[in-house]
Amino acid sequence: MKTLLKIFSVLICFSLIPHPAIVKASVQDELDALRQKFLQNADPQRANDFEQGIADVKNSGILESALNTGEQAPNFKLPDATGTEISLYDLLKDGPVVLVWYRGGWCPYCNIHLNALQRTLPQIKTAEASLVAVSPELPDKTLTTKEKHNLEFYVLSDKGNQVAKSYGIVFTLPDYVLKHYNQFFDIVDYNGDQTHALPLAAAYVINRQGTVTYTFLDADYRKRAEPETLLAEVQKLKVTAI
């Protein structure tokens, strides 16, 4: 009996030790893995051009001039994948909004992030918040993205980056990066304009008063706001409102 009790005690202690295999991976871990896979297989010139493009965006001053925490979020009304107009301020009447920009359904980093956001959606809803993703893609392209990944949150089309411009998060792809994209897809076909402009992969949490309470800004599109962080921010707002 004593032997059995010792074995049982050891098993209990072992079960309390976190096992590496079951530690929840962050979205950034997934994104970093994709980046490493790209670097292992990419033409060196392409990889260098992409890195230079990121550096140029960072050095442009966009991160300093973009909408940030404590500022009022500009209202907007944009079509969803079915053409229904969605207003930010109308959503705020029901609770906080998690507002996320992505580059397009052609971007594998964006798709990883969108899928991770979908997994967090039930908890975001429990916190009485709405989740909205915006890209410059045409509505039929956003519909494809929404259906392909079974996204149950708002996916909106900001043609011409008009709303993204009001948030100060738009930059133009340099020719030395665009030439690589053109080898695989035509961004004009996705966005419906000739500007070759994209938004930063920015994220905002906006309270019911329209004030930004959390901001994620990075020139590197391979880095994204962790869904768990966004969730924690809206949960704070729910507690504050009680």
N, C-alpha and C positions, 0 to 999 in steps of 0.2 A: 504493500500500500504506500509506504514512504517513497519507494522508487517511482511509483506512478505519479505521486504528488510532485516530485522533483521534475519529472519530465513535463508535467502539465505546466508547472511554473516557468520552465524554460521556454515552452511554446508560447506562453502568454507574453513573456518579455520580448521574444523574437518578433511577435506580431505587432508590437508597438514601435518597432524600428522602421522608419520609412524605407521602402524598397525603391531603388532607382527606376525599376521598370514601370512603376505605377505613378511616378511623379508626373503631374500634369505639365505638358510642354506649353510654353508660351507661343503666341502667334509669331513673335520675333524669331523664335527658334526655327519655325517652319520657313520663314522668309530667309533667314540666314542659310538654311540648308539649300534652298533653291538658288540663292546667290552663289554658293560654293559649287553647285552642280553646273551653273552657267559658266563660271570662271574656268572650270576644268575642261570644258568643251568649246568655249568660244574662241574665235579668232582673236589674237592679241590686240590687233588694231581696233576691233570693235569694242573689246573690253576697255581699252584705254580711252576711246572716244566717249563711251558711256560715263566713265569716271570723270572725264573732263567736263562733260555736260552737267553733272551733278555739282561739281566745283563752281562752274560758272553761275549756276542758279543760286548757290549759296552766297557767292560774292556779289550778286546783283543788288543786295539790300532788301530783297523781297521778304525775308523773314522778320526784318525789323519794321517794315511798313504794313504788314498784313494785320488784319483784325486780330485783336488779342483779348486776353482775359480782362474783365472789368468794363469792356466797351459794349455798346448797344449793337446787337446783331441786326443788320438790315433785313427788312421784311422782303419776301419774294413770293411769287406765285408761278409754279412750274408744272408742266404736264408729267404725269406718271406714265408707265408703260402702256396704259390703255387710252391715254389722252386726257384723263381727268386732271383738272387743275388743282394743285395742292398748295395751300398758303401756309407759310411758316407761322404767322401770328394766329391763324385759326387753330393750328395744332397746339400752340402754347396755351390756349384757353383751357385745354384738358390736362396740361402738365408739361414738364420739361421736355426738351428735344435734344436728342443726340444727332448731330449733323456731321456727316462724313462725306468727304469728296474722294472719288476714285478716278483714275485716268481713263479707263474704258474696259470693256469686256475682253479686249485683246491682250490685256496686261495680266500675266500670271500672278504677279504679286498682289494685284487688286483682287483677283478671284480667291486667293487664299484668305485675304482679309475679310471679304464679303461673306465667305462661308463661316468664318469664325464669329462674325457679328450675328449671323443667323443662329448659331448655337447659343448665343447669349441672349437672344431676343426674348425668350420667355421670362427671364429675370428682369430685363429692362421693362417689360410690360407690367410685371409685378410691382416695380417701382413707380408705376403710373407715368411712364415716359414713352415718347415716340422715337422711333429710329428712322432716320432719313438718309439715304445715300444719293449723291448727286454726281453726274458726270456730264461732259460736253457732248455725249453721243446723241444721235437722233433717237426719237422714241421707239422706232422699230428695233434698234440695236439694244436699247435698255430692256425691251421686252424679251429679247433673246437671252440676255444676261439673267434676268429675273427668272425665266422659265428653266434655263439650263441648270441653275443652282438652287432652284426651289426656294427663292427668297420670299419671305412673307412680310417684309417691311417695305416702306416706300422707296422706290427707285425712280429718280426723277431725271429729266433731260434738260440740261442747261445749254441750249444751242448757242454757239458763239461765246460761251463762257460769260454771259452778261452778269449773272449773279455772282459768279466767282470773282469777277472784276470788282464788284462792289465790296467784296471781302478782301480784296487786295492779294489774291493768291494765284494769279495767272502769270505764266511766262511763255515765251515762244521757243519752240524747239529749234536749236541751231542746225544749220544745214549738215554739219558733220555728224550729227546724231540722226537726223531725219533720213539721210541716205541709207542707213542701216535698217530703219523701220520699213522703208519702201521696198526692201528686198523680200519682205514677208507679208505686208498688208499696206493698204492705202488709207492713211488716217483721214483723208478728205472724205472717203466713202463712209467712214464711221461718224464723223462729226458734221458733215454737210457744209463745210466752209473751207476757205483757202488759207486760213490764218496760221495753221499748224501750231496752235496754242493749246496748252494743257494747264490744268490746275495742279497745285501742290496736293499731295495726299494728306490734306489737313483734316482735323477733327475738332469739333466744338461741342461743349455741353452748354445749353442755353436754358436759363430758368424761365419761369412763367412771366416774368417782367420783361423778358427779351434781352437780359444781360448775359454776356458770356461769362461763365463761371469756371470753365476749364478749356484749355487750348492745347492742341498738338500741332506743331509746325516743324517740318524737316524738309530740307532740300533733297534729301535722298529718298526716292520713291520706294526703296526697299525697306524702309523703316515706317512702321505704322503705329497708331495708337492701340494699345492693348485693350481688347473688349472688356476685360475685367476691370481695368482702370476707369473706363467710361461708365461701366455699371456702378462702380463705387462712388463716382461723382454724382450720378443721379440719385443714388440711395441717400447720399448726404442731403440732397435737396428735399427728399421726402421726409427725412427726420426733422429738418429745419422747419418744414411746413406744419408739423404736428403741434 
